[in-house]
Amino acid sequence: MTVTITLDDELAERLDRHLEEDESYAELIEELVSMYETEGEFLTEGYSE
């Protein structure tokens, strides 16, 4: 199954700054979700829901 997610330009630019060479958005998002599931929270200082 493929899902399309629309990002505004600002968020896309932020993601671009974290992409490694030849890494896709899907790979970056998968890595972020894995970190979240492992740690229970994102590691960014000051992040809260």
C-alpha positions as CSV (number, residue, x, y, z in Angstrom):
1,M,0.0,0.0,0.0
2,T,1.3,3.5,-0.9
3,V,0.1,6.6,1.0
4,T,0.6,10.1,-0.3
5,I,1.5,12.8,2.3
6,T,1.5,16.5,1.4
7,L,4.2,18.6,3.1
8,D,4.4,22.3,3.0
9,D,7.6,23.8,1.6
10,E,9.0,24.7,5.0
11,L,8.7,21.1,6.4
12,A,10.1,19.7,3.1
13,E,13.2,22.0,3.5
14,R,13.6,20.9,7.1
15,L,13.6,17.2,6.1
16,D,16.0,17.9,3.2
17,R,18.5,19.2,5.7
18,H,18.5,15.8,7.5
19,L,18.6,13.6,4.4
20,E,21.8,11.7,3.9
21,E,23.1,11.2,0.4
22,D,20.7,9.1,-1.7
23,E,18.2,8.8,1.2
24,S,14.5,9.1,0.5
25,Y,11.9,10.9,2.6
26,A,10.4,7.4,3.3
27,E,13.7,6.1,4.6
28,L,14.2,9.2,6.8
29,I,10.7,9.0,8.2
30,E,11.1,5.3,8.9
31,E,14.3,6.1,10.8
32,L,12.5,8.8,12.9
33,V,9.5,6.5,13.7
34,S,11.9,3.7,14.7
35,M,13.7,6.1,17.1
36,Y,10.4,7.2,18.5
37,E,9.2,3.7,19.1
38,T,12.5,2.7,20.7
39,E,12.9,5.7,22.9
40,G,9.2,6.5,23.5
41,E,9.8,10.1,22.5
42,F,11.6,12.2,20.0
43,L,15.1,13.2,21.2
44,T,14.7,16.9,20.2
45,E,15.2,19.1,23.3
46,G,12.0,20.9,24.2
47,Y,9.7,18.6,22.2
48,S,6.4,18.0,23.8
49,E,2.9,17.1,22.8
